Amino acid sequence: MADMERKPHGWMGYATCLPDPRWDDNDFVQNMGHALAGLVPMRLSELSGKGEAELQALAQEAAKTITEKGDVFQYQADQRKRGWKPSGVLSALATAYAVLALNQPDEGVTFFAFHACFWEHEGCPKNLDR
């Protein structure tokens, strides 16, 4: 879509879990997809008016949190025995998906059986559901 034709899916964008047999039996990925489907649209609405520099800074902060604490997030049940504290990774993942979706207007972002986009685009799962 040309920039002049581009229009948002709405003030919260669009996010959905996608069918993918590689992840159908993985409870962690399935649960993450459902959590992100609720969180990413809210983050999209919060970030949609931000400038490129601010989005870049948020992306860098999210990447740092994910890389430094991703293992704690994935294995939280084991961490509870050792004084578990929230890792902030779920919030960082929602931010990362939202920033990527805002910066990829022609396709959104799809990763681990999850799709998020702010702008209408060809091949969007939202359009395939109709």
HELIX and SHEET records of a PDB file:
HELIX    1   1 ASP A   27  LEU A   47  1                                  21    
HELIX    2   2 GLU A   52  GLN A   74  1                                  23    
HELIX    3   3 GLN A   76  GLN A   79  1                                   4    
HELIX    4   4 ARG A   80  ARG A   82  5                                   3    
HELIX    5   5 VAL A   89  ASN A  103  1                                  15    
HELIX    6   6 PRO A  125  LEU A  128  1                                   4    
SHEET    1   A 3 TYR A  14  CYS A  17  0                                        
SHEET    2   A 3 PHE A 114  CYS A 117 -1                                        
SHEET    3   A 3 VAL A 109  THR A 110 -1                                        
END                                                                             
